[in-house]
């Protein structure tokens, strides 16, 4: 069962990477890493590679750079009717 889930998340992560859904790609890699963390047949080198892949996939998620409504407010607000001040 672990091998089936491992293959599933590996393929899912590749699909999300090709589709440029980087957040979902990182999530699939995280699930894959959780599955293979306790795999006794993998070497420490392979586990370290998987951890590095997880870190790089999380870092590849672009930040949301849209301004919130609070950041759009003017710091020098003057209510209508008080323009003469």
C-alpha positions, -999 to 999 in steps of 0.1 A, spaced: 0 0 0 29 24 8 44 18 -26 10 27 -43 7 59 -23 43 67 -29 38 63 -67 6 83 -66 21 113 -48 52 112 -70 30 113 -101 7 139 -86 36 162 -77 49 160 -113 15 169 -126 12 199 -104 47 210 -113 40 208 -150 7 227 -144 25 253 -124 4 247 -93 34 251 -70 15 251 -38 -1 218 -46 32 204 -58 47 212 -24 18 196 -7 22 164 -28 59 163 -20 52 168 17 28 138 16 54 117 -3 81 127 22 58 116 51 53 82 34 89 75 28 102 89 61 97 55 78 108 34 49 136 12 62 149 2 27 159 37 17 193 50 25 200 81 45 212 98 13 179 92 -4 160 105 26 182 136 27 175 142 -10 138 139 -4 140 165 25 160 189 2 133 184 -25 106 193 0 124 225 11 130 235 -25 94 228 -35 81 249 -6 105 278 -16 92 276 -51 57 287 -41 53 323 -51 42 348 -25 9 365 -29 19 401 -37 -15 416 -40 -21 445 -17 -47 441 10 -74 467 14 -56 481 45 -24 487 25 -44 506 -1 -57 532 23 -41 566 22 -22 576 53 -33 612 48 -71 608 48 -91 640 47 -129 637 50 -149 655 24 -157 691 35 -124 695 54 -103 700 23 -95 736 33 -74 724 63 
